[in-house]
Structure formats: structure tokens, C-alpha cells
Amino acid sequence: MPKPGIHPEWYPEAKVFCNGEVVMTVGSTKPQLQVDIWSGNHPFYTGTQKIIDTEGRVERFMRKYSKSAATGAKPKGTGTDGKTTQAKPTPKK
């Protein structure tokens, strides 16, 4: 049993508003809640999620790795067995 007088008032039917519409009711310590995004309009849940390409990074990644995978070419610095090799120092004269 909670102590009397120290807990906030509980609203079992608090309304959640998004863009001026009631989208659901929940239990809360506030009678109304205002949200910008909820599961009904979030891109992940609606299936409209898009990859945000900043500064062409997705294309650069695709160019870099799709060529080597498609042609079977090995990335720089790998030997014939696929292990990383190190540059050999040039001999001094």
C-alpha cells in the first residue's frame, strides 16, 4: 500500500495526442500526453523507412565493396592466400 500524500495523482485513462488526434490511452501521472512520433506513424513500424545518405557514403561504400566482391579482386594489402601482408622496407645502399 503506497504512503498517502507523497505520490502523484494517477490517471488510468490518460489520452495520448499526436498531431491533434487521440492515438491511444495509457496510464500516466498526467491527464494528457503530447507526442510527435508513435508506432502508428514511425517509419520503422509503417514500412516506409529509408536509408538517409549523408555525403554519398552509401554509394561510396557500395562502389568500394561491390566491385571487389563482384570481380573477385582482393583488397589492397592482401596476399594470394587472403592474409594481410606488410610492405617490405627498401634496402639501403
C-alpha positions as a Markdown table, in Angstrom:
| # | Residue | x | y | z |
|---|---|---|---|---|
| 1 | Met | 0.0 | 0.0 | 0.0 |
| 2 | Pro | 1.6 | 3.4 | -1.0 |
| 3 | Lys | 2.1 | 6.0 | 1.6 |
| 4 | Pro | -0.6 | 8.7 | 1.5 |
| 5 | Gly | 0.3 | 12.2 | 0.3 |
| 6 | Ile | 3.7 | 11.5 | -1.3 |
| 7 | His | 2.7 | 10.0 | -4.7 |
| 8 | Pro | 1.4 | 12.0 | -7.7 |
| 9 | Glu | -2.2 | 11.5 | -8.8 |
| 10 | Trp | -2.7 | 8.6 | -11.2 |
| 11 | Tyr | -4.7 | 8.9 | -14.4 |
| 12 | Pro | -5.6 | 5.4 | -15.7 |
| 13 | Glu | -7.1 | 6.7 | -18.9 |
| 14 | Ala | -4.6 | 9.5 | -19.9 |
| 15 | Lys | -5.1 | 10.4 | -23.6 |
| 16 | Val | -2.0 | 10.5 | -25.9 |
| 17 | Phe | -2.2 | 13.1 | -28.7 |
| 18 | Cys | -0.2 | 13.1 | -31.9 |
| 19 | Asn | -0.9 | 15.9 | -34.5 |
| 20 | Gly | -4.1 | 16.9 | -32.6 |
| 21 | Glu | -5.6 | 13.4 | -32.7 |
| 22 | Val | -6.1 | 11.0 | -29.8 |
| 23 | Val | -4.0 | 7.9 | -30.8 |
| 24 | Met | -4.3 | 5.8 | -27.6 |
| 25 | Thr | -5.0 | 5.9 | -23.9 |
| 26 | Val | -2.5 | 4.9 | -21.3 |
| 27 | Gly | -2.0 | 5.1 | -17.5 |
| 28 | Ser | 0.1 | 8.2 | -16.5 |
| 29 | Thr | 0.6 | 10.8 | -13.9 |
| 30 | Lys | -0.5 | 13.4 | -16.4 |
| 31 | Pro | -4.0 | 13.6 | -17.8 |
| 32 | Gln | -2.8 | 14.3 | -21.4 |
| 33 | Leu | 0.4 | 13.5 | -23.2 |
| 34 | Gln | 1.6 | 15.2 | -26.4 |
| 35 | Val | 3.9 | 13.2 | -28.7 |
| 36 | Asp | 5.5 | 13.8 | -32.1 |
| 37 | Ile | 6.1 | 10.2 | -33.1 |
| 38 | Trp | 4.3 | 7.0 | -32.1 |
| 39 | Ser | 4.2 | 3.5 | -33.5 |
| 40 | Gly | 1.4 | 4.4 | -35.9 |
| 41 | Asn | 3.5 | 7.0 | -37.8 |
| 42 | His | 7.1 | 5.9 | -37.1 |
| 43 | Pro | 8.9 | 4.8 | -40.4 |
| 44 | Phe | 10.2 | 1.6 | -38.8 |
| 45 | Tyr | 6.7 | 0.3 | -38.0 |
| 46 | Thr | 5.0 | 1.6 | -41.1 |
| 47 | Gly | 7.5 | 0.1 | -43.5 |
| 48 | Thr | 8.4 | 3.4 | -45.1 |
| 49 | Gln | 11.9 | 3.5 | -43.6 |
| 50 | Lys | 14.6 | 5.0 | -46.0 |
| 51 | Ile | 18.3 | 5.0 | -45.8 |
| 52 | Ile | 19.5 | 8.5 | -45.2 |
| 53 | Asp | 22.5 | 9.1 | -47.3 |
| 54 | Thr | 24.8 | 11.7 | -45.9 |
| 55 | Glu | 27.5 | 13.0 | -48.2 |
| 56 | Gly | 27.3 | 10.0 | -50.6 |
| 57 | Arg | 28.6 | 7.5 | -48.1 |
| 58 | Val | 26.3 | 4.7 | -49.1 |
| 59 | Glu | 27.3 | 5.0 | -52.7 |
| 60 | Arg | 30.9 | 5.2 | -51.8 |
| 61 | Phe | 30.6 | 2.0 | -49.7 |
| 62 | Met | 28.7 | 0.2 | -52.5 |
| 63 | Arg | 31.4 | 1.2 | -55.1 |
| 64 | Lys | 34.2 | 0.2 | -52.8 |
| 65 | Tyr | 32.9 | -3.2 | -51.8 |
| 66 | Ser | 30.7 | -4.3 | -54.6 |
| 67 | Lys | 33.5 | -4.2 | -57.2 |
| 68 | Ser | 35.8 | -6.3 | -55.1 |
| 69 | Ala | 33.1 | -8.8 | -54.4 |
| 70 | Ala | 31.8 | -9.0 | -58.0 |
| 71 | Thr | 35.2 | -9.3 | -59.7 |
| 72 | Gly | 36.7 | -11.5 | -57.0 |
| 73 | Ala | 39.6 | -9.0 | -56.6 |
| 74 | Lys | 41.3 | -8.9 | -53.3 |
| 75 | Pro | 41.6 | -5.6 | -51.3 |
| 76 | Lys | 45.0 | -3.9 | -51.2 |
| 77 | Gly | 47.5 | -5.4 | -48.8 |
| 78 | Thr | 46.4 | -9.0 | -49.1 |
| 79 | Gly | 48.5 | -11.8 | -50.3 |
| 80 | Thr | 47.5 | -14.7 | -52.5 |
| 81 | Asp | 46.1 | -16.7 | -49.5 |
| 82 | Gly | 44.0 | -13.7 | -48.5 |
| 83 | Lys | 46.1 | -12.9 | -45.4 |
| 84 | Thr | 47.2 | -9.3 | -44.8 |
| 85 | Thr | 50.8 | -8.5 | -45.9 |
| 86 | Gln | 53.0 | -5.7 | -44.8 |
| 87 | Ala | 55.1 | -3.6 | -47.1 |
| 88 | Lys | 58.7 | -4.6 | -47.2 |
| 89 | Pro | 61.3 | -1.9 | -46.5 |
| 90 | Thr | 63.6 | -1.0 | -49.3 |
| 91 | Pro | 67.2 | -2.0 | -48.8 |
| 92 | Lys | 69.7 | 0.8 | -48.1 |
| 93 | Lys | 72.7 | 1.2 | -50.4 |
